[in-house]
Amino acid sequence: MTGKLPVVERERLVEEIERQARGRLFKDGQWVMDYRRLRIVAQAA
């Protein structure tokens, strides 16, 4: 999904996703999630 993004942009995207998800999905030093919380929206280029 992110393969066409430049490396720097891809890293920024991952950092932003982590920042937004950390409060709800990072517990006791590890990431916790289930399939119901994953929502991904893709757009054709």
Protein Blocks (a to p, Z undefined) as FASTA:
>chain_A
ZZmpcfklmmmmmmmmmmmmmmmmmgghiacddfklpccddddZZ
